[in-house]
Amino acid sequence: MAWTVPAVISRTKGAPVETVDVVVPEPVAGEVVVDVAACGVCHTDLHYREGGINDDYPFLLGHEAAGTVSAVGDGVTNLAVGDPVVLNWRAVCGQCRACKRGRPQYCFATHNATQQMTLTDGTPLSPALGIGAFTPKTLVAAGQATKIDTSVLGDSWDPAVAGLLGCGVMAGIGAAVNTAPVQRGDTVAVIGCGGVGCAAVAGAVLAGARRVIAIDIDDKKLAWAKQLGATHTVNSRGLDEAGVVAAIAELTDSFGADVVIDAVGRPETWRQAFYGRDLAGTLVLVGVPTPEMTLEVPLLDVFGRGGALKSSWYGDCLPERDFPQLLELHAAGRLPLDAFVSERIGLDDVEEAFATMKSGDVLRSVVVF
């Protein structure tokens, strides 16, 4: 059995996306088919369209998704038809050296479905981050689908909200809670307050930070950060490195922040984060740089300031641990995940959502089915 369903694809570099029919095969061993209920529009999807990831066109876009299992392949024992799931793009292998050392969040052999979805003419599709969820039905590896016990969530279960844990929101929260990790009473600065940065703000608040400083060049984004719990905001438009560092110092008793999270991922913001820390403070890079970017910092400064310089991969999360916990915290009113859903749109509105994203008018547009 195979299913033919509409889907959003990127056919060539930079061209507008298209909604076309695609073929989803019946799952084989280790795979499941998921009926997608909602999928967020992430910057990574735009990077795929623009050729910023690789050139394996055509791409089946979409990856921040939640839905219901509709078919399972042989050997899949942890999922059954009808299970509510949130999709993730790092299905751990359990066998690599990181997994065997008890650090599966760093798994070096994450995997996707073995089969490919195709266009109706048989052309294979490259699914974004191994998922491809701008479609009402998608094929993934069983490890990419995290089962959620919705009975404990009550009316708070909303696939449009839950699906955002599949990428950006989890990356930001995890950078604060898992990678840093922020401790109760810490001072925290977050540079860049788009979806990931605002999630880092929410994560720092959740972890018990006593002061959370949101830094951005856009007052609209700073207002979002304030709504998510930032205690202070700094509009850094027009400020140089020294100005940003001074602004952080002014709000941290002249010491610098215990943790600074760079949610932009540029050399200049990394340096702001590096020098904006207190001595022995922690820098977390969660914004994704581009391949041509380089960094120059005096090695003596690296030694002399001490502390920790970290990168955060997908918020160093374990989906089966973190997704249910965060959704339960949301259900309890302690984590406002619903604040990240700016608008709900249809499948044919993805190209327009990319333009809205570029303008900075939304935290997340979410396709709902």
matplotlib code that plots the C-alpha trace (Angstrom):
import matplotlib.pyplot as plt

x = [0.0, 1.1, -0.6, -0.7, -1.0, -0.4, 2.9, 5.0, 8.3, 11.2, 12.1, 15.1, 17.3, 15.6, 12.4, 9.0, 7.8, 5.1, 2.2, 2.2, 1.2, 3.8, 3.8, 4.3, 5.2, 4.0, 6.5, 9.0, 11.0, 11.8, 9.6, 6.2, 3.8, 2.4, -0.8, 0.5, -1.9, 0.3, 3.8, 5.6, 7.4, 11.0, 14.0, 15.6, 13.0, 13.8, 17.5, 16.7, 14.8, 17.7, 20.3, 21.9, 21.8, 22.8, 21.7, 19.7, 16.7, 13.8, 13.2, 10.0, 9.9, 8.6, 9.9, 8.4, 5.4, 3.0, 0.3, -0.9, 0.7, -1.3, 0.9, 3.9, 6.5, 7.8, 9.7, 8.3, 7.3, 7.3, 4.6, 1.1, -1.5, -3.4, -0.5, -0.1, 3.5, 5.8, 8.4, 12.2, 15.1, 17.7, 16.6, 19.5, 21.1, 21.9, 25.1, 27.6, 30.4, 28.4, 25.3, 27.4, 29.1, 25.6, 25.5, 22.8, 22.1, 25.4, 24.6, 26.9, 24.7, 21.2, 19.1, 16.0, 13.6, 15.3, 12.7, 12.2, 9.0, 8.7, 7.0, 4.3, 6.8, 9.1, 11.6, 12.9, 12.5, 14.9, 12.9, 13.9, 15.9, 14.8, 11.2, 9.3, 6.0, 4.4, 2.0, -0.9, 1.1, 4.8, 7.2, 9.8, 12.1, 10.3, 12.9, 11.9, 8.4, 8.1, 4.9, 3.0, 0.6, -2.1, -4.3, -2.1, -2.3, -6.0, -7.2, -3.7, -2.8, -2.5, -0.4, 0.3, 2.0, 3.5, 5.1, 7.3, 9.3, 10.5, 13.1, 13.4, 11.6, 13.4, 16.7, 16.2, 14.8, 17.4, 20.3, 19.2, 18.1, 20.3, 23.4, 24.2, 22.6, 21.1, 21.0, 18.5, 19.6, 21.7, 21.8, 21.3, 21.6, 20.1, 21.4, 18.8, 15.1, 13.5, 11.9, 15.0, 16.1, 12.7, 12.6, 16.0, 14.4, 11.5, 14.0, 16.0, 12.9, 11.8, 15.3, 14.9, 17.2, 16.8, 17.5, 17.0, 18.3, 16.9, 19.0, 17.9, 17.8, 14.0, 11.6, 8.9, 11.1, 12.1, 8.4, 7.9, 10.8, 9.3, 6.0, 8.0, 9.6, 12.6, 13.2, 15.2, 15.6, 18.3, 17.8, 21.3, 20.7, 23.6, 25.6, 29.1, 30.6, 31.7, 28.3, 26.5, 29.0, 28.5, 24.7, 25.0, 27.4, 25.1, 22.3, 24.4, 26.0, 28.9, 30.0, 28.6, 26.1, 26.5, 25.3, 25.1, 23.2, 24.0, 20.9, 22.1, 25.3, 27.5, 31.1, 30.1, 27.3, 29.6, 32.2, 29.5, 28.5, 32.1, 32.9, 29.5, 30.0, 31.1, 34.6, 34.1, 30.8, 29.2, 28.7, 26.2, 26.1, 22.8, 22.4, 23.7, 26.6, 27.2, 30.3, 32.3, 32.2, 35.4, 36.2, 39.3, 39.7, 43.0, 43.9, 45.0, 41.4, 40.0, 42.4, 42.1, 38.3, 37.9, 34.4, 32.9, 32.3, 29.7, 27.7, 24.1, 22.9, 19.2, 19.2, 21.2, 17.8, 16.6, 13.1, 11.6, 12.7, 12.2, 9.1, 6.7, 8.2, 7.9, 4.4, 3.4, 5.0, 2.9, -0.2, 0.6, 0.9, 4.6, 5.8, 3.8, 4.5, 1.3, 2.8, 5.1, 2.2, 1.7, -0.7, -2.3, -2.2, -3.0, -0.7, -0.8, 0.4, 4.0, 5.6, 3.8, 4.8, 8.5, 8.0, 6.3, 9.2, 11.7, 9.9, 10.1, 6.3, 5.9, 7.5, 6.0, 3.5, 2.0, 0.5, -2.6, -4.4]
y = [0.0, 3.6, 6.9, 9.9, 13.1, 16.9, 18.3, 21.4, 20.9, 23.0, 22.0, 24.3, 26.7, 29.9, 29.2, 29.6, 26.4, 24.3, 22.2, 18.9, 15.3, 13.0, 9.3, 7.9, 4.2, 1.7, 1.5, -1.4, -2.6, 0.2, 2.8, 4.4, 6.6, 9.5, 11.5, 15.0, 17.3, 20.4, 21.5, 24.8, 26.9, 27.1, 29.1, 25.8, 25.1, 28.4, 27.5, 24.3, 26.3, 28.7, 26.0, 26.7, 23.1, 21.1, 20.8, 17.5, 18.9, 18.4, 18.8, 17.8, 20.6, 20.8, 19.2, 20.8, 18.4, 16.5, 14.0, 10.4, 7.1, 5.6, 2.6, 0.8, -1.4, -4.8, -4.8, -1.5, -2.2, 1.2, 2.7, 1.6, 2.9, 5.7, 6.9, 10.7, 11.7, 14.6, 14.2, 14.8, 14.8, 13.0, 9.4, 8.0, 4.7, 3.3, 1.7, 4.4, 5.4, 8.4, 6.3, 3.6, 6.2, 7.2, 10.4, 9.6, 13.4, 13.4, 10.3, 10.2, 7.9, 9.4, 7.9, 8.4, 6.2, 3.8, 4.4, 7.6, 9.4, 10.4, 12.6, 10.8, 10.3, 8.4, 11.2, 10.7, 13.5, 14.7, 15.2, 18.3, 17.0, 13.5, 14.3, 16.2, 17.2, 19.8, 17.1, 15.3, 12.0, 11.4, 8.5, 8.5, 6.2, 4.9, 6.6, 10.0, 9.7, 10.4, 9.0, 11.4, 10.4, 13.0, 11.7, 13.6, 16.8, 17.3, 20.2, 21.5, 18.9, 20.9, 19.5, 23.0, 23.8, 20.4, 20.1, 23.1, 21.0, 19.2, 21.9, 25.6, 25.8, 22.7, 24.1, 27.3, 25.7, 23.0, 25.5, 27.0, 23.9, 21.2, 22.7, 25.6, 24.4, 27.5, 27.2, 28.7, 32.3, 32.7, 35.8, 35.0, 37.1, 35.9, 37.5, 37.3, 36.9, 35.2, 31.8, 30.1, 33.0, 33.5, 29.8, 30.2, 33.0, 30.8, 28.0, 30.3, 31.4, 27.8, 26.9, 29.7, 32.4, 35.5, 37.9, 37.3, 39.9, 39.8, 41.5, 42.2, 45.0, 44.7, 46.1, 43.7, 40.7, 42.2, 42.6, 38.8, 38.0, 40.2, 38.3, 35.0, 36.2, 38.4, 40.7, 43.3, 44.1, 45.8, 47.1, 46.7, 48.5, 50.9, 49.4, 48.0, 45.0, 47.1, 48.7, 45.4, 44.1, 47.3, 46.9, 43.4, 44.5, 47.3, 44.9, 42.3, 44.4, 45.1, 41.5, 40.1, 37.3, 33.8, 32.4, 34.1, 32.4, 33.4, 32.6, 34.4, 32.5, 35.2, 36.1, 39.5, 38.1, 35.3, 37.8, 39.9, 36.7, 35.8, 39.1, 39.6, 36.7, 37.0, 35.4, 31.6, 32.2, 30.0, 30.8, 28.7, 29.0, 27.7, 30.0, 28.2, 29.9, 29.6, 27.7, 30.8, 32.4, 32.5, 33.7, 35.4, 35.8, 36.3, 32.9, 34.6, 35.9, 32.4, 31.2, 34.2, 34.5, 30.7, 29.2, 27.2, 27.7, 25.4, 24.6, 23.3, 20.7, 20.6, 21.8, 18.6, 17.1, 13.5, 13.6, 10.7, 12.5, 16.1, 16.3, 14.7, 16.7, 20.1, 19.4, 18.5, 21.7, 23.5, 21.8, 22.9, 26.5, 26.7, 26.9, 29.1, 27.1, 28.3, 31.8, 30.7, 30.0, 33.4, 32.2, 29.0, 28.7, 26.3, 24.1, 26.5, 29.4, 28.3, 30.6, 33.6, 32.4, 32.5, 36.2, 36.9, 35.1, 37.3, 40.4, 39.4, 39.6, 36.1, 33.7, 30.8, 30.3, 26.7, 24.7, 22.8, 20.0]
z = [0.0, -0.7, -0.2, -2.6, -0.7, -1.2, 0.0, -0.1, -2.0, -3.0, -6.5, -7.3, -5.4, -4.5, -6.4, -4.7, -3.0, -4.7, -3.5, -5.4, -5.0, -3.4, -2.7, 0.8, 0.8, 3.3, 6.2, 6.3, 9.4, 11.8, 10.1, 10.8, 8.9, 10.8, 10.0, 10.5, 12.4, 12.4, 11.3, 12.1, 9.5, 10.6, 9.3, 8.5, 5.9, 4.3, 4.4, 2.5, -0.2, -0.5, -0.9, 2.5, 3.6, 0.5, -3.1, -2.9, -4.6, -4.7, -0.9, 0.9, 3.5, 7.1, 10.2, 13.4, 13.5, 15.7, 14.7, 15.1, 14.0, 11.2, 10.2, 11.6, 10.1, 11.2, 14.5, 15.8, 19.4, 21.0, 18.8, 17.7, 15.4, 17.0, 19.2, 19.4, 18.6, 18.3, 15.5, 16.0, 13.7, 15.9, 16.3, 18.4, 17.4, 20.9, 19.5, 18.7, 21.1, 22.4, 23.2, 24.8, 27.0, 28.3, 26.2, 23.6, 23.2, 21.3, 19.2, 16.2, 14.1, 14.2, 11.4, 9.3, 7.4, 4.9, 2.2, 0.3, -0.4, -4.1, -6.6, -8.6, -11.4, -9.1, -8.4, -4.9, -2.4, 0.3, 3.4, 5.5, 8.5, 7.6, 8.3, 5.5, 7.3, 5.1, 4.1, 5.9, 5.9, 6.2, 6.6, 9.4, 11.4, 14.5, 16.6, 15.2, 16.6, 20.4, 21.9, 24.1, 26.8, 26.1, 29.0, 31.4, 29.3, 29.3, 27.1, 26.8, 24.1, 20.8, 18.0, 16.7, 20.0, 20.7, 17.2, 17.8, 20.2, 17.1, 16.4, 17.3, 20.7, 22.0, 20.7, 22.7, 25.9, 25.8, 25.4, 28.7, 30.6, 29.3, 27.7, 30.1, 32.4, 34.0, 37.8, 40.2, 41.0, 37.9, 35.7, 32.1, 28.9, 25.6, 22.4, 19.5, 20.4, 17.5, 18.1, 19.4, 21.5, 23.0, 23.8, 25.6, 27.6, 28.6, 29.5, 31.7, 33.5, 33.9, 35.4, 38.1, 36.8, 38.9, 36.0, 32.3, 29.9, 26.3, 23.6, 20.1, 17.5, 17.1, 19.8, 18.7, 19.5, 22.8, 23.6, 22.9, 25.2, 27.9, 27.6, 28.1, 31.3, 30.4, 33.3, 31.3, 27.6, 25.6, 22.1, 20.6, 17.4, 17.0, 19.8, 19.1, 21.0, 23.9, 24.1, 24.3, 26.9, 28.9, 28.8, 30.2, 32.9, 34.0, 34.5, 36.4, 39.2, 36.8, 36.8, 33.5, 33.2, 34.6, 31.3, 27.9, 25.1, 21.5, 19.5, 16.4, 15.5, 14.1, 15.0, 16.4, 18.6, 19.8, 20.9, 22.6, 24.5, 25.3, 26.8, 28.3, 30.7, 34.3, 35.0, 34.9, 33.2, 30.5, 26.8, 24.9, 21.1, 19.8, 16.7, 13.6, 11.8, 8.1, 6.7, 5.7, 9.2, 11.2, 14.7, 16.1, 19.9, 21.8, 23.3, 26.5, 26.9, 26.5, 29.2, 31.5, 31.6, 32.3, 32.4, 29.6, 25.9, 24.6, 21.5, 21.8, 19.3, 19.3, 22.9, 23.8, 24.2, 24.6, 22.9, 24.9, 28.1, 27.3, 25.1, 27.6, 30.5, 28.7, 27.6, 31.2, 32.4, 29.8, 30.9, 34.5, 33.4, 34.0, 30.4, 27.9, 24.8, 23.2, 23.1, 20.2, 17.8, 16.1, 13.4, 12.0, 8.2, 5.4, 3.4, 0.4, 2.6, 3.3, 0.8, 2.3, 5.7, 4.6, 3.7, 7.1, 8.8, 7.1, 8.1, 11.8, 12.3, 13.8, 16.2, 14.4, 11.6, 11.9, 9.1, 10.4, 8.7]

ax = plt.figure().add_subplot(projection="3d")
ax.plot(x, y, z, "-o")
ax.set_aspect("equal")
plt.show()
